[in-house]
């Protein structure tokens, strides 16, 4: 159970790092650049802790998939990126894919 909590934390840190990257203005703002690199570094460290107990295929798929989905949702809600039917379909495919990988990995 602790590994999953660490994985959720790693995802949150990666998402925060990606949002920070958006504000870094192409790494021209040193404050957000530093924050981006710090958050990504901590995210990878926390992800590595999860790999002590979770299979790498599952942990990385969940980390990357849910992080991608979260960033896409933040892009839509916060940065007013356009929403299309295909974007929603593909986001759902990512989420269901992560859930499916997790379900298969438990057997």
C-alpha positions in Angstrom: 0.0 0.0 0.0 2.8 2.4 0.8 4.3 1.9 -2.7 1.0 3.1 -4.2 1.0 6.2 -2.0 4.6 6.9 -3.1 3.5 6.4 -6.7 0.6 8.9 -6.3 3.1 11.4 -4.8 5.5 10.8 -7.7 2.7 11.5 -10.2 1.7 14.7 -8.3 5.3 15.9 -8.3 5.7 15.2 -12.0 2.5 17.0 -12.8 3.6 20.0 -10.7 6.9 20.0 -12.5 5.2 20.0 -15.9 3.0 22.9 -14.9 6.1 24.7 -13.6 7.8 24.1 -17.0 4.9 25.8 -18.7 5.5 28.9 -16.5 9.3 28.7 -17.1 8.9 30.4 -20.5 11.1 27.9 -22.3 13.6 27.8 -19.3 14.1 31.6 -19.5 12.6 32.2 -16.0 15.2 30.8 -13.6 12.7 30.5 -10.7 10.4 28.2 -12.6 13.3 26.4 -14.3 14.8 25.6 -10.9 11.4 24.5 -9.6 10.8 22.3 -12.7 14.1 20.5 -12.3 13.7 20.1 -8.6 10.2 18.7 -8.9 11.2 16.3 -11.6 14.2 15.2 -9.7 12.1 14.5 -6.6 9.5 12.8 -8.7 12.0 10.4 -10.2 13.5 9.7 -6.7 10.0 8.9 -5.3 9.2 6.8 -8.3 12.4 4.8 -7.7 11.2 4.1 -4.2 8.0 2.5 -5.6 10.1 0.3 -7.8 11.3 -1.6 -4.7 7.8 -3.1 -4.4 5.9 -2.6 -7.7 6.9 -4.0 -11.1 8.6 -1.4 -13.3 6.1 -2.0 -16.1 3.1 -1.3 -13.9 4.7 1.6 -11.9 6.0 3.4 -15.0 2.8 2.9 -17.0 0.7 4.3 -14.1 3.2 7.2 -13.5 3.3 8.2 -17.2 -0.3 7.5 -18.1 -1.9 9.2 -15.1 0.6 12.1 -15.3 -0.2 12.6 -19.0 -4.0 12.5 -18.4 -3.7 14.9 -15.5 -1.7 17.4 -17.5 -4.2 17.1 -20.4 -7.0 17.9 -18.0 -5.1 20.8 -16.5 -4.3 22.1 -20.0 -8.1 22.1 -20.7 -9.2 23.5 -17.3 -6.4 26.0 -16.5 -4.7 26.9 -19.8 -8.0 26.9 -21.7 -6.8 24.4 -24.3 -9.5 23.3 -26.8 -11.5 20.2 -26.0 -12.4 17.9 -28.8 -14.2 14.6 -28.9 -11.0 12.8 -30.0 -9.0 14.4 -27.1 -11.6 13.1 -24.6 -11.7 9.6 -26.2 -7.9 9.3 -26.1 -7.7 10.6 -22.5 -10.2 7.9 -21.6 -8.1 5.3 -23.5 -5.1 6.3 -21.4 -7.0 6.0 -18.1 -8.6 2.7 -19.0 -5.3 1.4 -20.3 -3.6 2.2 -16.9 -6.5 0.6 -15.1 -6.3 -2.5 -17.4 -2.5 -2.8 -16.9 -3.0 -2.6 -13.1 -5.7 -5.3 -13.2 -3.7 -7.6 -15.4 -0.6 -7.1 -13.2 -2.3 -8.4 -10.1 -3.0 -11.9 -11.5 
